[in-house]
Amino acid sequence: MRAMNMKKAISKTQLLLATVVALTLLLTPAAFAAAPGITGPTFNLTARPAYISQPDGSAVYSWGYGCSVAPSGFAPALTGATCPNMQVPGPTLIVTEGQTVVVNLTNNLPNPAGNTSILFPGFQVTATGGVNGLLTREAGRATTNNVVHYTFVASTPGTHAYYSGTQGDLQVEMGLYGAIIVLPASTPAVCDSGVHASNLTAQGHWGETDFRLAHAAYNHPGACYDREYLFQYSEMDPRIHRQAEEQSTRTCTNCMNVATEPYLPAYFMINGRSMPDLMDPNYAQEYPHQPYNGNPHMHPGELTLLRIIGTGRWQHPFHEHGNHVRVLARDGNLILSANDPSSLAGPLLFTTTTTPGVTMDGIYYWTGKGLNWDPYGHNAASGSTLPCTPDANGYNTGAPNAINYFEWCQDHNKPLQTHPFGDVAGGGPATLPDPNIFANGPWFGGSPYLGPDATVRAVGNTGTTPPSGTVANPPDSEAGFAFMWHSHNEREITTNNIFPGGMLMMMLVDSREFVIDESN
Ligand SMILES: [Cu+2]
């Protein structure tokens, strides 16, 4: 009876937060993110088989695009950046609007798989070489026809998808998909002034590097951004992959017969990885064929560009907790008002539900506005109090070098706790509980304050919350606000039916003094 009540009392969400925050604190000593890819404008790709790993320990036979020779470059140039000859998703191709893009594709799939190809939806493609196919020219299996050439002008900026145009139900499922990021040929001057310039000053003050590919997603003043991430959503039915693996050694060409229905996916992936693998760094050696991660970090006030692609066959109702996402564009088409073509008119979305083949660019940010307590609570090193001077929007943006840069000033010094701490007075409504009563003890990431030493400052009536100085919670490492970003289809936050896993990541809001290092 008691046990049952206990179960009811601990909601799934609490469990999620406790478990996942714990994982975050334990596994994420630094922040690894960005939207990494390879630069062209000529890309030499191959399609070939390899095994990708999932957090349940399985190695899933898959097909993917990779580099047949070293690419001309990497952007951003991250530590350990590499382009293996097979990866899922395929290499992110980074080009600039107006460039003529050439993709040479060599077919290195097993003979029974037959032909393969690439579609570049939204672009006017000229295809040569290879053999004729249903949707485009394909790379065959004979040495005389196994290379196909695609040429197109990167006519529209934004995030675009590419994927196999041959037996899509099998080949896209097997992993033959990727992204093209087209950077705008020019960006508005406003993206380098005002609050964007202040954000850059703040980054520089704390020794951070700017890892953006551009300063705006489109040549529009509403498309400026301060940080960016690319997320490709897909799912996998291991039964299909097993059948393809079993037939891959047959001594015949184009003879694979794999049933792609009924479709029963067991893996739900972001950038080819599942939770918690997706929180590991980009190019981590333990995932030689899954180089890209899903590990968003940001500081308060930074406009964060989310580049979103639906791949696979299912829709995924992905929810970015902490704020809504303002959609800028779909499939590289900026959404403008019919009445006023100079104004953006994209929807503000609670869940950015992905649709197979559709891309979205959207802006997300977090500031703490509306919390009704002071989450900054900063104790100035000098011992004097920090000012919060509201700008026209109510934020402390005039002091980019200050620890409380971008604080929502209306809540400045507003007490949360009964007992005082830092600069914030006592007399607030809450008495923080004794950390020892939390089920997971030091694993509960329950500090209501931002900052690496938030755990020291958050003094409850019996100690700190959570206990600082423990192995899980050293006061000088990252202690951001963790927001779960996850699929709202609950089965999709499992890996092979075990929770937690799948399409689940933790977004961390880090106060200014924590340096977000995206270098690997
Ligand atoms: Cu949610």
Residues whose N, C-alpha, C, O or C-beta is under 5 A from the ligand:
A	BS01	CU	H319
